[in-house]
Amino acid sequence: MIFRAAFSLTGTCLVALAMMGCAGTPPDEDPVQIKQKDLDTRLARIERVVANQSLLDLANQGESLRTDLRALHNDVDQLTNSLEASRKQQRDLYADVDRRMKSLEARGVGGTVAAAGSGDTGSAAGGSSPPASDDKAYQAAFALLKDSLYDRAIAAFQKFLASYPDSQLADNAQYWLGEANYVNRSFPEAQAAFQKVVDKYPQSRKRPDALLKIGYCQYELNQWEAAKDTLSKVATQFTDTPAGRLARQRLDKMAAEKH
């Protein structure tokens, strides 16, 4: 009985020790769980890296878009300035046309009165007003130009200059012949016409505008150095005139275009 009791006690102790050993192994030391936690940690780290890279890409794209937007703003500003310069040139052109038309009308009335009082036939010599046929031919050519009938205006101004080379309106006709060719994009012909204004009529009030348009023609013909020389001359000699200001604007445009 002593042996049987000792065996029973020993068995009981072994069972108790086994149970204690099982209870002492913590769950988090399970190799599967440890591996899973390690994988979760690595996956979270990779996700953070990917997320940070995506944010970096988005930031780079945003900066690129801002750069493109700044470039577009610059282009818009340049186009706006160019458009405003063109509008101003047109306003100055039509203002000059209006002044000259009024001057012609006044001279026509004065010439008629003088002829009626003195019996003068109204020849162009001695600074008298142009003959009626002279004035009508000029007005007809100019009307074609205003109606954008440029080819017909060119022919009409050429005919006027051939018929009335000594007319007081000859310098104007020569200038508008250049303008008709210019808007028709016949730049070599326009340049030659404007050059005649400068050479043949040095005292003409159209001389600054003719020089300006020579520079414009040289610009359109990619004659960069010649254009810069001509426009610089206009900007220097006629600083406070519309021609001088337009010359400076075109020089600024050429500098921006790196010509």
Summary of the structure (lengths in Angstrom):
residues: 259
radius of gyration: 45.6
end to end distance: 121.8
largest distance: 174.3
contacts: 694
relative contact order: 0.05
helix: 83%
strand: 0%
